[in-house]
């Protein structure tokens, strides 16, 4: 069952903490002291460490992972976060493929069928999910790179880029009018196994007469 039981006591600082992660350097370990150095000293913010572990941003000892480092790329960060949420809350997305659009009470209802927690905890888990989902972008398929998004047609449409042949612009996908087509043929000849040289001479003579 893939539903993290980690949650924020108060999820209001989630977007700010994620923003701070993008701006700061990568620590050897993400500790409470490091969190304080980012400007979040409230006891309510400490539980973000467990949330980051659930998302695969930190390993179990608090060491930042490759996903954490990738998240510092501001252009890709919202998509990386979306992938992390889909992975961590896979059972929630199994119940509703567009779980990121659901209100907190609907998320709470899904969680209640998958974890044995009280109402107060379920509410905090749901608001944590909503805060994370609100900081992510969902307009790209899971695990899709920017280049793959363009190929898949998920990126904004762009004007066709003209190609140029001999100084003449051509539309993409149209062959150049002046480009001559050239054909090449490969012919294979299987010679019979014989010691009679006259047989080979006759074959090569016939080839010369018909192909050259």
Helices and strands as residue ranges (DSSP letters): G 11-13, H 14-23, H 32-37, G 43-45, H 48-54, H 66-71, H 74-88, H 90-95, G 99-101, H 104-112, H 119-134, H 146-151, E 163-165, E 168-170, H 197-211
